[in-house]
């Protein structure tokens, strides 16, 4: 009996011994997202139209790809983590819809086209965001007849992790602190707290949830958590740099919003050069902690580089 877990672990490692194929994973993800939300023709059609408009607006899908890559690194199969990857993208899209609202960041552009509230009106955009959030958890908690007890336990743990990341200790809390900090003197401690919650929490849930569902053990989850903390912070630093230096055609959204609203950012606290240096150091750290995984973590390594080296 004591050898069974080791046999299972070896089987998982064999399944993901090759490098992660990001293009194939993205194709699978897009097909799964189509199934994850109701068609536009389903009642109430206006909500479903607004949900799909925002969800299929051409995003980079960094977070769900992190889920899939982490599952692969842990020795899992795509089917182990695909629903979780969809749920992560639904929550991320909801957060963008709400962030763009006039009461929040008040932005007219997202992913290169009018924001949800500009196209559908503010009330419908609020409801579309709410619907994306609730659909994410509905999608995660639907029963699976073939699921064994261990798989069910891991799914519930991953779901709880995602719920916490989306709540007041994570994304919502970070956004609230961000709004409170507008126009105030730059404070490095508050800045770190905002971004650890607003950006870092969902990225960490993506990586650790994917690893958990892929079969990662406690030691592997600890490494994945370190990786996620590094890339989460790097992601926000690069966002701050791009907001200060990019154009609307590059970013697909309005640049210079942070400075215009007096937000505390890594650029306002440390300056452009130091912010870029910190992002590069965090990339190096993220790659270092992946070494024990070997080739199966190639997808996570590629995504870390993509996060830091992106221009949009």
C-alpha positions as CSV (number, residue, x, y, z in Angstrom):
1,X,0.0,0.0,0.0
2,X,2.8,2.4,0.8
3,X,4.1,2.2,-2.8
4,X,0.9,3.4,-4.4
5,X,1.5,7.2,-3.9
6,X,5.0,6.8,-5.4
7,X,3.6,5.0,-8.4
8,X,1.0,7.7,-8.9
9,X,3.7,10.4,-8.6
10,X,5.9,8.6,-11.2
11,X,2.9,8.4,-13.6
12,X,2.3,12.2,-13.2
13,X,6.0,13.0,-13.8
14,X,6.0,10.8,-16.9
15,X,2.9,12.5,-18.4
16,X,4.6,15.9,-18.2
17,X,8.2,15.0,-18.8
18,X,8.2,17.1,-22.0
19,X,8.2,20.8,-22.2
20,X,5.0,22.8,-22.0
21,X,3.4,23.6,-25.3
22,X,2.0,27.1,-24.8
23,X,0.3,27.4,-28.2
24,X,-1.6,24.1,-27.8
25,X,-2.5,25.0,-24.2
26,X,-3.9,28.4,-25.5
27,X,-6.1,26.6,-28.1
28,X,-7.5,24.3,-25.4
29,X,-8.1,27.2,-23.1
30,X,-10.0,29.2,-25.7
31,X,-12.2,26.3,-26.6
32,X,-12.9,25.7,-22.9
33,X,-13.8,29.3,-22.3
34,X,-16.4,29.1,-25.0
35,X,-18.0,26.3,-23.0
36,X,-17.6,28.1,-19.7
37,X,-20.0,31.0,-20.4
38,X,-23.6,30.8,-21.8
39,X,-24.0,31.7,-25.5
40,X,-25.2,35.2,-26.4
41,X,-28.6,33.8,-27.5
42,X,-29.4,32.4,-24.1
43,X,-31.6,34.4,-21.8
44,X,-30.9,37.1,-20.6
45,X,-29.0,37.8,-23.8
46,X,-27.9,41.3,-22.9
47,X,-25.8,40.1,-19.9
48,X,-24.3,37.2,-21.8
49,X,-23.4,39.5,-24.7
50,X,-21.6,41.9,-22.3
51,X,-19.8,39.0,-20.6
52,X,-18.6,37.5,-23.8
53,X,-17.6,40.9,-25.2
54,X,-15.2,41.4,-22.3
55,X,-14.1,37.8,-22.0
56,X,-13.2,37.4,-25.7
57,X,-11.6,40.8,-26.2
58,X,-8.2,39.4,-27.0
59,X,-6.4,39.3,-23.7
60,X,-3.0,37.7,-23.2
61,X,-4.4,34.9,-20.9
62,X,-1.4,35.1,-18.7
63,X,-3.2,33.9,-15.6
64,X,-4.9,30.8,-17.0
65,X,-1.7,29.9,-18.9
66,X,0.1,30.0,-15.5
67,X,-2.5,27.6,-14.2
68,X,-1.9,25.2,-17.0
69,X,1.8,25.5,-16.9
70,X,1.9,24.9,-13.1
71,X,-0.3,21.8,-13.5
72,X,2.2,20.6,-16.1
73,X,5.2,21.3,-13.9
74,X,3.6,19.3,-11.1
75,X,3.0,16.3,-13.3
76,X,-0.7,16.7,-14.0
77,X,-2.6,16.5,-17.2
78,X,-4.5,19.4,-18.9
79,X,-7.8,17.9,-17.9
80,X,-6.8,18.2,-14.2
81,X,-6.5,22.0,-14.4
82,X,-8.5,23.3,-17.4
83,X,-11.7,24.2,-15.5
84,X,-9.7,26.0,-12.8
85,X,-7.8,27.9,-15.6
86,X,-11.2,29.1,-17.0
87,X,-12.4,30.2,-13.6
88,X,-9.3,32.3,-13.1
89,X,-9.8,34.0,-16.4
90,X,-13.5,34.7,-15.6
91,X,-12.5,36.3,-12.3
92,X,-9.7,38.3,-13.9
93,X,-12.1,39.6,-16.6
94,X,-14.7,40.5,-14.0
95,X,-12.0,42.5,-12.2
96,X,-11.1,44.5,-15.4
97,X,-14.8,45.2,-16.1
98,X,-15.2,46.7,-12.6
99,X,-11.8,48.4,-12.5
100,X,-12.7,50.4,-15.7
101,X,-16.0,51.7,-14.2
102,X,-16.4,55.5,-13.7
103,X,-16.4,55.0,-9.9
104,X,-13.1,53.1,-10.1
105,X,-10.4,53.9,-12.7
106,X,-12.8,55.4,-15.2
107,X,-11.2,54.1,-18.3
108,X,-12.6,54.2,-21.9
109,X,-10.3,51.6,-23.4
110,X,-9.5,48.0,-22.6
111,X,-7.6,45.6,-24.8
112,X,-7.7,48.1,-27.6
113,X,-11.5,48.7,-27.7
114,X,-14.2,50.5,-25.7
115,X,-14.6,49.2,-22.2
116,X,-17.6,47.2,-21.2
117,X,-19.5,50.2,-19.7
118,X,-18.8,52.3,-22.7
119,X,-20.4,49.8,-25.0
120,X,-23.2,48.5,-22.8
121,X,-23.7,51.2,-20.1
122,X,-22.6,51.3,-16.5
123,X,-25.5,49.2,-15.0
124,X,-25.1,46.3,-17.4
125,X,-21.3,46.4,-17.0
126,X,-21.7,46.0,-13.2
127,X,-24.0,43.1,-13.7
128,X,-21.8,41.5,-16.3
129,X,-18.8,41.6,-13.9
130,X,-21.0,40.1,-11.2
131,X,-22.1,37.4,-13.5
132,X,-18.5,36.5,-14.5
133,X,-17.5,36.2,-10.9
134,X,-20.3,34.0,-9.9
135,X,-20.0,31.9,-13.0
136,X,-16.4,31.2,-12.2
137,X,-17.4,29.4,-8.9
138,X,-20.4,27.7,-10.5
139,X,-18.0,26.3,-13.1
140,X,-15.6,25.1,-10.4
141,X,-18.0,23.4,-8.1
142,X,-20.0,21.4,-10.6
143,X,-19.7,17.8,-9.6
144,X,-17.6,15.3,-11.6
145,X,-18.7,11.7,-11.6
146,X,-15.2,10.3,-12.3
147,X,-13.5,12.3,-9.5
148,X,-12.0,10.4,-6.6
149,X,-11.8,11.6,-3.1
150,X,-8.2,13.0,-3.4
151,X,-9.1,14.9,-6.6
152,X,-12.2,16.3,-4.9
153,X,-10.3,17.4,-1.9
154,X,-7.7,19.2,-4.1
155,X,-10.4,20.9,-6.1
156,X,-12.0,22.3,-3.0
157,X,-8.7,23.5,-1.7
158,X,-7.9,25.2,-5.0
159,X,-11.4,26.7,-5.0
160,X,-10.9,28.1,-1.5
161,X,-7.5,29.5,-2.5
162,X,-9.1,31.3,-5.5
163,X,-12.0,32.7,-3.4
164,X,-9.6,34.1,-0.9
165,X,-7.5,35.7,-3.7
166,X,-10.6,37.4,-5.1
167,X,-11.8,38.7,-1.8
168,X,-11.0,41.4,0.7
169,X,-7.7,39.8,1.6
170,X,-6.7,39.8,-2.1
171,X,-8.0,41.5,-5.2
172,X,-10.9,43.5,-3.7
173,X,-8.8,44.6,-0.7
174,X,-6.0,45.7,-2.9
175,X,-8.4,47.8,-5.1
176,X,-9.9,49.4,-2.0
177,X,-6.5,50.4,-0.6
178,X,-5.5,51.6,-4.1
179,X,-8.5,53.9,-4.2
180,X,-7.8,55.2,-0.6
181,X,-4.2,55.9,-1.5
182,X,-4.9,58.2,-4.6
183,X,-3.4,61.6,-4.1
184,X,-1.5,60.6,-1.0
185,X,2.3,60.8,-0.5
186,X,4.0,57.7,-1.9
187,X,4.6,55.0,0.7
188,X,6.6,51.9,-0.2
189,X,4.9,49.8,2.5
190,X,1.4,50.7,1.3
191,X,2.6,50.2,-2.3
192,X,3.8,46.6,-1.6
193,X,0.6,45.8,0.3
194,X,-1.6,47.1,-2.6
195,X,0.1,45.1,-5.3
196,X,0.5,41.9,-3.2
197,X,-3.3,41.9,-2.9
198,X,-4.5,43.5,-6.1
199,X,-2.2,41.8,-8.5
200,X,-0.2,39.2,-6.7
201,X,-2.9,37.3,-4.9
202,X,-4.7,36.2,-8.1
203,X,-1.4,35.3,-9.8
204,X,-0.4,33.2,-6.7
205,X,-3.8,31.5,-6.7
206,X,-3.3,30.7,-10.4
207,X,0.1,29.1,-9.9
208,X,-0.5,27.3,-6.6
209,X,-4.0,26.2,-7.6
210,X,-2.7,24.8,-10.8
211,X,0.1,23.0,-9.0
212,X,-2.3,21.7,-6.4
213,X,-4.7,20.3,-9.0
214,X,-1.8,18.9,-10.9
215,X,-0.7,16.8,-7.9
216,X,2.1,18.9,-6.4
217,X,3.3,18.0,-2.9
218,X,3.8,20.5,-0.1
219,X,7.5,21.1,-1.0
220,X,6.5,21.8,-4.6
221,X,3.7,24.1,-3.6
222,X,6.1,26.1,-1.5
223,X,8.4,26.6,-4.5
224,X,5.5,27.5,-6.7
225,X,4.4,30.1,-4.1
226,X,7.8,31.7,-4.1
227,X,7.8,31.8,-7.9
228,X,4.3,33.3,-7.9
229,X,5.3,36.0,-5.4
230,X,8.2,37.0,-7.6
231,X,6.3,37.2,-10.9
232,X,3.3,38.8,-9.2
233,X,5.4,41.7,-8.0
234,X,7.3,41.8,-11.3
235,X,4.0,41.9,-13.2
236,X,2.8,45.0,-11.4
237,X,6.2,46.8,-11.6
238,X,6.2,46.3,-15.4
239,X,2.5,47.5,-15.5
240,X,3.6,50.7,-13.7
241,X,6.5,51.2,-16.1
242,X,4.4,50.7,-19.2
243,X,1.7,53.1,-17.9
244,X,4.4,55.7,-17.6
245,X,6.1,55.0,-20.9
246,X,3.7,53.3,-23.3
247,X,1.1,54.5,-25.8
248,X,-2.6,53.6,-26.1
249,X,-1.8,51.6,-29.3
250,X,0.8,49.6,-27.4
251,X,-1.2,49.0,-24.2
252,X,-4.7,48.7,-25.5
253,X,-5.8,51.1,-22.7
254,X,-5.3,54.7,-21.7
255,X,-1.7,55.4,-20.6
256,X,-0.7,57.9,-17.9
257,X,-3.7,57.1,-15.8
258,X,-1.7,56.4,-12.7
259,X,0.1,59.8,-12.7
260,X,-3.1,61.7,-13.6
261,X,-4.9,60.3,-10.6
262,X,-2.0,60.6,-8.2
263,X,-1.6,56.8,-7.6
264,X,1.3,55.4,-5.7
265,X,3.3,53.2,-8.2
266,X,6.7,51.7,-8.4
267,X,7.7,54.4,-10.8
268,X,6.5,57.2,-8.5
269,X,8.3,55.7,-5.5
270,X,11.5,54.4,-7.1
271,X,11.8,55.9,-10.6
272,X,11.9,54.2,-14.0
273,X,15.4,52.8,-13.8
274,X,15.2,51.3,-10.4
275,X,11.7,49.9,-11.2
276,X,13.1,48.1,-14.2
277,X,16.0,46.8,-12.2
278,X,13.7,45.4,-9.6
279,X,11.6,43.6,-12.2
280,X,14.6,42.0,-13.7
281,X,15.9,40.8,-10.3
282,X,12.5,39.3,-9.6
283,X,12.6,37.5,-12.9
284,X,16.0,36.0,-12.0
285,X,14.6,34.9,-8.6
286,X,11.5,33.3,-10.2
287,X,13.7,31.2,-12.5
288,X,16.0,30.2,-9.7
289,X,13.1,28.6,-7.6
290,X,11.9,26.6,-10.7
291,X,15.2,24.7,-11.1
292,X,14.1,21.6,-9.0
293,X,11.2,21.0,-11.4
294,X,13.5,20.7,-14.4
295,X,12.1,20.7,-18.0
296,X,8.4,20.3,-17.0
297,X,8.6,23.9,-15.6
298,X,9.7,25.4,-19.0
299,X,6.2,26.9,-19.4
300,X,6.4,28.7,-16.1
301,X,9.9,30.0,-17.0
302,X,8.7,31.2,-20.4
303,X,5.7,33.0,-18.9
304,X,8.0,34.7,-16.3
305,X,10.1,36.1,-19.1
306,X,7.1,37.1,-21.0
307,X,5.7,39.0,-18.0
308,X,8.9,41.0,-17.5
309,X,9.9,41.6,-21.1
310,X,6.4,42.5,-22.5
311,X,5.7,45.8,-24.1
312,X,1.9,45.8,-23.6
